Amino acid sequence: MLSEERRQIIAQLIRQQGVVQVAALSTRFGVSASTIRRDLETLELEGLARRTYGGAVEDRDDGPLPQADDEKDRIGQAAAALVNAGETVFLGPGTITMSVAHHLAGRSNLTVITNALDISGFLTRHSTVAVIVTGGQVQRPESALIGHLSEQTLRELRADKVIMGAGGVSIPDGLTGESLPAVTTMRAALEIAPQAIIVADHGKLGRVAAALLAPIDRADVIITGRDADPSVVWDLTELGIKVIQV
């Protein structure tokens, strides 16, 4: 089969399925994984696909993707790297957690629980991971599902990791958020997993938002940018919290 013919078939599969995996395509066409990766690179240059870890997804307009050198994208990539095959992970709403979802899109054998409509929609269209949506009342503009129904659903679920953002990360004041109703739902999410990973850009460290989410020691890992205040990072690590700067 000619390369052009193979790429046409791959492009058709992407349109039909929304997502393809390098390993599966390699087996289907009887060519090496590196050959498939070159095919996907060509399709990306032609605007027919967008490469992800282990595969590609349809290049649809789901809002602007973070740029490769963007702090939020680096944080999202680092958080996704902490998710292991076979795990169940909760993703809270927010731009950084959406970046985590983008970096999980090419993975398989995962279950994602979320109360974010944009994240659930993206993963449903562009990945093969199992997606569980909490339900609840929509909070705009975040498209977050909050309230009694969302919290009741979370009480029925269990996860290996919770990944969520925070409006503020402060040692004396803990993890804080901007909205009390949203924070109440996020507290319920923190109860479903033994490990909490907080993703926050460098400006959130040392900041205090209006509503208390949890004491600072509820965070097991905090992933932030390289420009975070060194004194805050030092104090967090002294408390035994793992801080990853990217």
Buried (B, 14 or more C-beta within 10 A) or exposed (E): EEEEEBBEBBBEBBEEBBBBBBEBBBEBBEBEEEBBBBBBEBBBEEEBBBBBBBBBBBBEEBEEEBEEEBBBBBBBBBBBBBBEEEBBBBBBBBBBBBBBBBBBBBBBEBBBBBBBBBBBBBBEBBBBBEBBBBEBEEBEEBBBBBBEBBBEBBEEBEBBBBBBBBBBBBBEBBBBBEBEBBBBBBBBBBEBBEBBBBBBBBBBBBBBBEBBBBEBBBBBBBBBBEEBBEEBBEBBEEEEBEBBBB
